[in-house]
Amino acid sequence: MGDIALSILVLGVLAMCFGAWLAYKRRDTKRAVLMLVLALVMAANVAIWTMPGPAEQSLAQAAREAD
């Protein structure tokens, strides 16, 4: 289940970047910047969940083993 959530987050990051580009083309810079900020937050969440910790295990792997 966690893998699916991370995959959806990555797709969301790509969609937000594309939407920001479209908003910027329409000269809606405020919306474009907000979408890019959201994409950065989502990418940071993916990075946090996939980076290995001190036990050489990522948070996603630890959650999988807890089930």
Helices and strands as residue ranges (DSSP letters): H 2-25, H 29-50, H 59-66
